[in-house]
Amino acid sequence: MTKTALRVALYARVSLRDKRQDTENQLAQLRQFCESQGWAVSDEYVDRASG
Protein backbone atom coordinates (compact mmCIF):
# COMPACT_ATOMS: atom_id res chain seq x y z
CA MET A 1 0.00 0.00 0.00
CA THR A 2 1.40 3.40 -1.02
CA LYS A 3 1.26 6.13 1.59
CA THR A 4 0.02 9.46 0.22
CA ALA A 5 1.50 12.63 1.74
CA LEU A 6 -0.92 14.82 3.63
CA ARG A 7 -1.71 17.96 1.62
CA VAL A 8 -2.04 21.17 3.62
CA ALA A 9 -2.65 24.87 3.03
CA LEU A 10 -0.66 27.49 4.90
CA TYR A 11 -2.19 30.64 6.38
CA ALA A 12 -0.18 33.65 7.56
CA ARG A 13 -1.69 36.78 9.05
CA VAL A 14 -0.34 40.09 10.29
CA SER A 15 -1.93 43.19 11.70
CA LEU A 16 -1.02 46.44 9.97
CA ARG A 17 -0.64 48.00 13.43
CA ASP A 18 2.21 45.65 14.38
CA LYS A 19 5.08 46.52 12.04
CA ARG A 20 7.36 43.86 13.60
CA GLN A 21 5.38 40.96 12.15
CA ASP A 22 6.31 39.51 8.79
CA THR A 23 4.24 37.02 6.77
CA GLU A 24 7.33 35.73 4.94
CA ASN A 25 8.93 34.75 8.25
CA GLN A 26 5.73 32.99 9.32
CA LEU A 27 5.46 31.14 6.00
CA ALA A 28 9.12 30.09 6.11
CA GLN A 29 8.61 28.53 9.54
CA LEU A 30 5.39 26.83 8.44
CA ARG A 31 7.05 25.45 5.29
CA GLN A 32 9.92 24.08 7.36
CA PHE A 33 7.52 22.40 9.79
CA CYS A 34 5.50 20.85 6.96
CA GLU A 35 8.67 19.54 5.35
CA SER A 36 9.75 17.96 8.65
CA GLN A 37 6.37 16.20 8.85
CA GLY A 38 6.45 15.01 5.24
CA TRP A 39 3.42 17.12 4.35
CA ALA A 40 2.88 18.60 0.88
CA VAL A 41 1.94 22.30 0.80
CA SER A 42 -0.87 22.72 -1.71
CA ASP A 43 -1.50 26.45 -1.27
CA GLU A 44 -0.56 29.50 0.79
CA TYR A 45 -2.83 32.29 1.98
CA VAL A 46 -1.76 35.66 3.39
CA ASP A 47 -4.06 38.03 5.28
CA ARG A 48 -3.09 41.58 6.13
CA ALA A 49 -5.71 42.84 8.59
CA SER A 50 -6.21 46.47 9.46
CA GLY A 51 -7.64 45.90 12.90
N, C-alpha and C positions, 0 to 999 in steps of 0.2 A: 504494500500500500504506500503510495507516494504522499508525503506530507506537504500540504500547501501552506505557504507563508501567510500569516495574518496580514491583511491589508488595512492600513489605518490612514486617517486624515489628520493633519496637524493644524492646530489653531493657536495663533499668537495674538495677544491683545495688549495695547498700551493706552494709557490715558494721555491726552494732549497736555494735561496739567503737570504731569511728571516727566520732565525732560530727560531724566536719567535712564528711563526704560528704553529698550531697543528690541524691536521685533526680530531683527536678524540674530541677535544673541539668543533669544528664546528659541527660535527655530533651529539654530545650530545645536543647542543642547537637546532639543526634542529629536532631531535627526540622529544624533549620536546614541541616544537611548534606544530608539527604534532599531538602529543597526545592531546594538548589543543584544537585543531580544530576538533578532532575526525577522523583524517585521518589515513589510514592504510599504513605503509611504506612497499612497495613491494620489493625494492632493494636499495642498497647503492653503490655509485661509488666514488672512491678516485683518484685524479690526483695529481701527484707530478711533477711539471714542472721545468725545468732547467733554463728557461729564463723568 
